[in-house]
Every structure is written in C-alpha cells, then in structure tokens.
C-alpha cells in the first residue's frame, strides 16, 4: 500500500524506525513519475509488509525536497532507522527496481545478523556460523550474511570462504569486505608455495606474518606486515600494505586492533 505524506517526520523518519519506508519524490507534471509510480505501487502491494511506500509531491512539499537535495524526479530514497540508506533517480523498469530492492532492503533477520556479527567480533566464529547458515539458507542473496559466513571459514577453509563470496561484485555494499577476504585467501596460498615469492631480506618476515594470520593472530600478523613495509614497501607487489588494509576491513574501523595499528601503519607508509 502507498500513502501520500503529510507529516514527513512522523510518516517517514519515525515510521522507518519500525519498518523500511521507500519514498517516491514525484510531481504531477513529471511523465517519468507517472511511469514509475504504478511500478512502485505494485511492488509495495506484493511486499508482504516488508516495506512501505510513501509518496512526496515535491510541488506540495518543496522544503522536504530541498532538504534531501531533490534536483531531478522521480527520485526514490529508502529510509531505514530514520536515515537514507539507498536511492536511485529515474524511471527504472520493474525488474531493475525489484533487483535494487533485494540488494538494499535490510534483512528480515537483521537481529540475528547483528548477533552473529557480535559473535564474530568476539572471535566466536563457531557460534556465529550456524546463525549465518540459517540466514543464508533463507536469504541466499544476503551479501552481508555471505561475507560474515565466509569469515567464519577464513582460517579453516579459505577456499570455501572464496566460494561463498564468488558472486559479490563491485556494486555490492559489502564489496570491500569481500575483496579483503580474497586478499586473505591469496596470502594464505603463499604459505603453500613460498618458493614463488621473490628472494629478499624481508621474505621470512613476510612469510612469518602470513603464518600468524593463518593462526588468527592478527596482532602478530600486523606487526610483521608493518615491519615489511618499513624495510621494503613494495615487496610482493605491495603485498604487506594490501594485507594490512584487508585486516582492517575485516575487523572494521572501530575494532580495538584496527585503532591500535592504524597510526603505526600510516607512519610506516609515509
């Protein structure tokens, strides 16, 4: 069901804290709006309560349009927890809108996803794995669940981790983390074939850092990789720098280890 917004704060901002709200910014004179509007209404009717559609006439609510920098219509914004989480402009065909929604709507199982993420942050991959497996079984295109599940296998079976994220490409919101997982996997492969690495004074330090990473000792790994950066920044095609960036991406910027080593990493680079 769609509704015309009268009170934006109440009907969009506050409402989006209970259920995602898709806002269609439109106007009577806009021909593409008249094409997109029925598409959004059909999708909202079949959404089974997963999200709601709100319509904002930019002629009647110019202050709201200005607040959200509406310069071209139709403009569609997805509000989640009071903020814009995704948007698109123009009259996309229905299959593309459906695909966009699947990519950007928050999971119905987001409380479980959050719990699994907390377990992973506490280094409890085994406890997080069954939760994530249930989510992926129900939502196989949930990219965030896929990258988190891949992380639970990163140290025990990096080939399986790679398989889980195989379909995650650059247009995914979690591409950076998926790419970090790919970097991890390529590093761990080097332990199997150390003879393929170039001979250099830093080679053993580099291999030791990778071995620490394989043992899930990220502190020891970062110390080793940063030492390699100091002594030979571009060894293995800048491999130590890429390794540090991958570790930071997987841990997250707010993780204590990331905060501890970010400055030291930057000093080593510059």
TORLUMVEX-411357 format. One line per field, with one value per residue (C-alpha): residue in one letter; chain; x, y, z. Coordinates in nm, 4 decimals, decimal comma, always signed. Layout:
BEGIN
residu	[A	...]
chaine	[A	...]
X	[X	...]
Y	[Y	...]
Z	[Z	...]
END
This chain:
BEGIN
residu	[X	X	X	X	X	X	X	X	X	X	X	X	X	X	X	X	X	X	X	X	X	X	X	X	X	X	X	X	X	X	X	X	X	X	X	X	X	X	X	X	X	X	X	X	X	X	X	X	X	X	X	X	X	X	X	X	X	X	X	X	X	X	X	X	X	X	X	X	X	X	X	X	X	X	X	X	X	X	X	X	X	X	X	X	X	X	X	X	X	X	X	X	X	X	X	X	X	X	X	X	X	X	X	X	X	X	X	X	X	X	X	X	X	X	X	X	X	X	X	X	X	X	X	X	X	X	X	X	X	X	X	X	X	X	X	X	X	X	X	X	X	X	X	X	X	X	X	X	X	X	X	X	X	X	X	X	X	X	X	X	X	X	X	X	X	X	X	X	X	X	X	X	X	X	X	X	X	X	X	X	X	X	X	X	X	X	X	X	X	X	X	X	X	X	X	X	X	X	X	X	X	X	X	X	X	X	X	X	X	X	X	X	X	X	X	X	X	X	X	X	X	X	X	X	X	X	X	X	X	X	X	X	X	X	X	X	X	X	X	X	X	X	X	X	X	X	X	X	X	X	X	X	X	X	X	X	X	X	X	X	X	X	X	X	X	X	X	X	X	X]
chaine	[A	A	A	A	A	A	A	A	A	A	A	A	A	A	A	A	A	A	A	A	A	A	A	A	A	A	A	A	A	A	A	A	A	A	A	A	A	A	A	A	A	A	A	A	A	A	A	A	A	A	A	A	A	A	A	A	A	A	A	A	A	A	A	A	A	A	A	A	A	A	A	A	A	A	A	A	A	A	A	A	A	A	A	A	A	A	A	A	A	A	A	A	A	A	A	A	A	A	A	A	A	A	A	A	A	A	A	A	A	A	A	A	A	A	A	A	A	A	A	A	A	A	A	A	A	A	A	A	A	A	A	A	A	A	A	A	A	A	A	A	A	A	A	A	A	A	A	A	A	A	A	A	A	A	A	A	A	A	A	A	A	A	A	A	A	A	A	A	A	A	A	A	A	A	A	A	A	A	A	A	A	A	A	A	A	A	A	A	A	A	A	A	A	A	A	A	A	A	A	A	A	A	A	A	A	A	A	A	A	A	A	A	A	A	A	A	A	A	A	A	A	A	A	A	A	A	A	A	A	A	A	A	A	A	A	A	A	A	A	A	A	A	A	A	A	A	A	A	A	A	A	A	A	A	A	A	A	A	A	A	A	A	A	A	A	A	A	A	A	A]
X	[+0,0000	+0,1149	+0,0268	+0,0714	+0,2948	+0,1504	+0,3855	+0,7347	+0,8877	+0,6152	+0,5257	+0,8795	+1,1512	+0,9762	+0,7979	+1,1257	+1,2474	+0,9841	+0,9756	+1,1741	+0,9988	+1,0527	+0,9862	+0,8848	+0,9558	+0,7345	+0,5197	+0,2043	+0,3825	+0,6558	+0,5931	+0,8603	+0,6983	+0,3707	+0,5577	+0,7472	+0,4641	+0,2495	+0,5604	+0,6414	+0,2789	+0,2636	+0,5838	+0,4594	+0,1344	+0,3276	+0,5904	+0,4071	+0,4711	+0,8483	+0,8479	+0,6075	+0,5759	+0,5337	+0,4791	+0,6051	+0,4775	+0,7725	+0,5411	+0,3467	+0,6482	+0,9355	+1,1128	+1,1409	+1,2615	+1,5269	+1,6329	+1,7063	+1,8648	+1,5986	+1,7194	+1,5620	+1,2486	+1,1404	+1,3809	+1,3405	+1,5035	+1,4951	+1,4743	+1,5888	+1,6155	+1,5493	+1,8128	+1,8516	+2,0241	+1,9983	+1,8471	+1,8036	+1,6891	+1,4770	+1,2046	+1,3741	+1,1898	+1,0194	+1,2805	+1,5559	+1,3581	+1,2908	+1,6614	+1,7515	+1,5126	+1,6518	+2,0011	+1,9231	+1,6354	+1,7575	+1,7222	+1,4115	+1,6583	+1,8730	+1,8587	+2,0057	+2,2583	+2,3614	+2,4014	+2,6244	+2,8323	+2,8793	+2,9942	+3,2452	+3,3792	+3,4290	+3,6265	+3,3497	+3,3258	+3,1926	+2,8976	+2,8266	+2,8379	+2,5072	+2,3212	+2,4656	+2,3987	+2,0285	+2,0168	+2,1874	+1,9541	+1,6553	+1,8115	+2,0726	+2,1331	+2,2038	+2,5550	+2,6298	+2,5412	+2,7567	+3,0668	+3,0192	+2,9752	+3,2863	+3,4785	+3,3902	+3,5746	+3,8599	+4,1196	+3,9961	+3,8908	+3,9724	+3,8596	+3,5101	+3,5256	+3,6079	+3,3228	+3,0711	+3,1590	+3,2088	+2,9054	+2,9806	+3,0980	+3,1878	+2,8267	+2,7641	+2,7658	+2,9989	+3,2377	+3,5286	+3,4999	+3,4595	+3,7709	+3,9565	+3,8593	+4,0018	+4,3250	+4,3380	+4,2917	+4,5659	+4,8030	+4,7330	+4,8059	+5,1582	+5,2320	+5,1794	+5,4201	+5,6796	+5,9288	+5,7189	+5,7949	+6,0955	+6,4142	+6,4694	+6,5800	+6,2135	+6,0876	+6,0988	+5,9334	+5,6600	+5,6039	+5,6011	+5,3363	+5,1227	+5,1664	+5,0489	+4,7476	+4,6735	+4,6724	+4,4246	+4,6904	+4,6055	+4,8190	+5,1293	+5,0430	+5,0074	+5,3361	+5,5098	+5,3486	+5,4250	+5,7885	+5,7974	+5,6516	+5,9257	+6,2037	+6,0738	+5,7378	+5,6859	+5,7863	+5,5489	+5,3768	+5,2933	+5,1648	+5,2220	+5,0251	+4,7393	+4,7419	+4,7113	+4,4255	+4,2462	+4,2831	+4,1444	+3,8497	+3,7579	+3,7969	+3,6189	+3,7394	+3,6015	+3,7810	+4,0437	+4,3158	+4,2426	+4,2572	+4,5803	+4,7647	+4,6187	+4,8619	+5,1636	+5,0612	+5,0345	+5,3744	+5,5329	+5,3875	+5,4852]
Y	[+0,0000	+0,3552	+0,6719	+1,0440	+1,2010	+1,4844	+1,4740	+1,3726	+1,3415	+1,1098	+0,9169	+0,8666	+0,9326	+0,7838	+0,5132	+0,3938	+0,3006	+0,0262	-0,0713	+0,0413	+0,3244	+0,3756	+0,7398	+0,8311	+1,2008	+1,2975	+1,5710	+1,5802	+1,7311	+1,4618	+1,1992	+0,9520	+0,9787	+0,8544	+0,5560	+0,4673	+0,5302	+0,2268	+0,0056	+0,1026	+0,0588	-0,2936	-0,3890	-0,2368	-0,4334	-0,7581	-0,6731	-0,8674	-0,5947	-0,5983	-0,2266	+0,0591	+0,3100	+0,6805	+0,9440	+1,3003	+1,5554	+1,7928	+2,0768	+2,0496	+1,9834	+2,1877	+2,2231	+1,8436	+1,8182	+2,0829	+1,9098	+1,5891	+1,7610	+1,6541	+1,8008	+1,5528	+1,3400	+1,0730	+1,0305	+0,7280	+0,7036	+0,4141	+0,5228	+0,2782	+0,3696	+0,7347	+0,7844	+0,7375	+0,4039	+0,3890	+0,5772	+0,5922	+0,8508	+0,7953	+0,5574	+0,2189	-0,0833	-0,3113	-0,5943	-0,3431	-0,1870	-0,5336	-0,6173	-0,2852	-0,3536	-0,7011	-0,5568	-0,2664	-0,3714	-0,4715	-0,8365	-0,9569	-1,1445	-0,8428	-0,9011	-1,2479	-1,0991	-0,8459	-1,1224	-1,3200	-1,0094	-0,9532	-1,3139	-1,2740	-0,9551	-1,1536	-1,4140	-1,6752	-1,7927	-2,1383	-1,9910	-1,7396	-1,9942	-2,1802	-1,8487	-1,7261	-2,0562	-2,0257	-1,6703	-1,7624	-2,0603	-1,8273	-1,5294	-1,6630	-1,3155	-1,1543	-1,0302	-0,9210	-1,2662	-1,4247	-1,2214	-1,2868	-1,6596	-1,6545	-1,5003	-1,7965	-2,0196	-1,7840	-1,9545	-2,3140	-2,3392	-2,0303	-2,1992	-2,2334	-1,8697	-1,7726	-1,9864	-1,8129	-1,4659	-1,5600	-1,3613	-1,0431	-0,7773	-0,4087	-0,2874	-0,4642	-0,2595	-0,5204	-0,5480	-0,4020	-0,6767	-0,9460	-0,8127	-0,8243	-1,1907	-1,2543	-1,0846	-1,3069	-1,6188	-1,5199	-1,4552	-1,7936	-1,9601	-1,8184	-2,0395	-2,3414	-2,2115	-1,9913	-2,0609	-1,8394	-1,5335	-1,3224	-1,3612	-1,0644	-0,9850	-0,9349	-1,2640	-1,4573	-1,1729	-1,1628	-1,5396	-1,5321	-1,2587	-1,4690	-1,7699	-1,5571	-1,4569	-1,8235	-1,8840	-1,5958	-1,3942	-1,0622	-0,8612	-1,0646	-1,0525	-0,6736	-0,6307	-0,8434	-0,6797	-0,3297	-0,4318	-0,5457	-0,2100	-0,0261	-0,2318	-0,2932	-0,1288	-0,2813	-0,6406	-0,8907	-0,6110	-0,4090	-0,7258	-0,6186	-0,2949	-0,4826	-0,7348	-0,4620	-0,2933	-0,6286	-0,6958	-0,3511	-0,4028	-0,7374	-0,6243	-0,2929	+0,0598	+0,0580	-0,2613	-0,2105	-0,3769	-0,1518	+0,1579	+0,0372	-0,0225	+0,2400	+0,5136	+0,2832	+0,1572	+0,5136	+0,6091	+0,3061	+0,4093	+0,7750]
Z	[+0,0000	-0,0765	+0,1127	+0,0471	+0,3086	+0,5149	+0,8161	+0,6936	+1,0389	+1,1656	+0,8498	+0,7140	+0,9723	+1,2757	+1,0753	+0,9213	+1,2690	+1,2708	+0,9018	+0,5938	+0,4082	+0,0355	-0,0541	-0,4082	-0,4731	-0,7672	-0,9250	-1,1381	-1,4411	-1,4450	-1,7170	-1,5907	-1,2455	-1,3908	-1,5368	-1,2191	-0,9719	-1,0679	-1,0685	-0,7103	-0,6056	-0,7498	-0,5710	-0,2447	-0,2694	-0,3075	-0,0428	+0,2270	+0,4839	+0,4413	+0,3491	+0,2879	+0,0053	+0,0817	-0,1864	-0,1561	-0,4065	-0,4467	-0,5526	-0,2281	-0,0008	-0,1517	+0,1834	+0,2146	-0,1457	-0,0729	+0,2491	+0,0561	-0,2448	-0,4936	-0,8246	-1,0631	-1,0383	-0,9986	-0,7109	-0,4840	-0,1419	+0,1029	+0,4672	+0,7348	+1,1034	+1,0269	+0,7558	+0,3806	+0,3208	-0,0613	-0,3536	-0,7308	-0,9840	-1,2942	-1,4087	-1,3872	-1,5308	-1,2800	-1,2871	-1,2097	-0,9249	-0,7832	-0,8045	-0,6415	-0,3550	-0,2953	-0,2763	-0,0436	+0,1822	+0,5276	+0,6136	+0,7934	+1,0080	+1,0900	+1,4667	+1,4107	+1,1686	+1,4308	+1,6875	+1,4508	+1,3821	+1,7550	+1,7971	+1,5162	+1,6734	+1,9933	+1,7951	+1,8310	+1,4710	+1,5568	+1,7467	+1,4678	+1,1842	+1,2419	+1,2778	+0,9478	+0,7736	+0,8665	+0,7332	+0,4046	+0,3619	+0,3879	+0,2092	-0,0362	-0,1809	+0,1545	+0,0806	+0,4346	+0,5698	+0,2984	+0,3834	+0,7550	+0,6926	+0,4718	+0,7614	+0,9822	+0,7330	+0,6559	+0,8731	+0,8471	+0,4816	+0,2764	-0,0457	+0,0990	+0,2056	-0,1527	-0,2848	-0,0582	-0,1881	-0,5530	-0,6729	-0,4767	-0,7209	-0,7140	-0,6995	-0,3674	-0,0443	+0,1097	-0,1850	+0,0159	+0,2775	+0,0110	-0,1613	+0,1708	+0,2054	-0,1425	-0,0331	+0,2772	+0,0676	-0,1760	+0,1151	+0,2714	-0,0636	-0,0454	+0,2556	+0,0302	-0,2357	-0,0608	-0,3395	-0,5682	-0,3595	-0,4644	-0,2605	-0,0312	+0,3239	+0,4206	+0,2771	+0,6036	+0,7973	+0,5338	+0,5489	+0,9286	+0,9214	+0,6858	+0,9159	+1,2100	+1,0017	+0,9263	+1,3036	+1,3502	+1,5298	+1,3656	+1,6082	+1,5254	+1,1559	+1,1557	+1,3422	+1,0796	+0,7785	+0,9095	+0,9576	+0,5929	+0,4829	+0,6726	+0,5169	+0,1638	+0,0988	-0,2465	-0,1735	-0,3375	-0,5309	-0,2185	-0,0528	+0,3075	+0,2632	+0,0959	+0,3802	+0,6453	+0,4596	+0,4294	+0,8023	+0,8874	+0,6501	+0,8017	+1,1621	+1,0990	+1,1697	+1,5258	+1,6310	+1,9023	+1,6920	+1,3942	+1,6131	+1,7707	+1,4433	+1,2047	+1,3049	+1,3070	+0,9607	+0,8275	+0,9728	+0,8067	+0,4709	+0,4830]
END
